[in-house]
């Protein structure tokens, strides 16, 4: 399934960003000052690429189609994924809120940023594994080729209309740069 393959590829990009976030948090923890420029770039990618684009594709297109094909939302894997998306958003909001004071060297804010960064990384790494190993194979079983074609078209629409021309690719490039600069 082409649509599922696209989501899996996006997971690999998100994992690069998570590695960058881990390293930003580790350096902040050790120096009690957050690298604001790196943190802002990571948060922009997570908010726009990981959440708005990637999770948007899942929540607005994939999950409703899977539900229509018999995969339960309540008490099922779709409900768990949606709940984890919300948990991730809460961690991102907390990091964004802590960022200005953490960048200024406020120790308590650095601690909050690091705490939420670490929790977000752990949550998303597990979330990605669940989707890659359980949810996406389930989707491949219940969706038809016609469903796949509709998803591919809908995903392209999100990238074009929600993200804008070239933005998706820019975030891919930034993710690779973050991973390389974090080594």
Secondary structure, 3 states (H helix, E strand, C coil): CHHHHHHHHHHHHHHHHHHHHHHHHHHHHHHCCCCHHHHHHHHHHHHHHHHHHHHHHHHHHHHHHHHHCCCCCCCCHHHHHHHHHHHHHHHHHHHHHHHHHHHCCCHHHHHHHHHHHHHHHHHHHHHHHHHHHHHHHHHHHHCCHHHHHHHHHHHHHHHHHHHCCCHHHHHHHHHHHHHHHCC
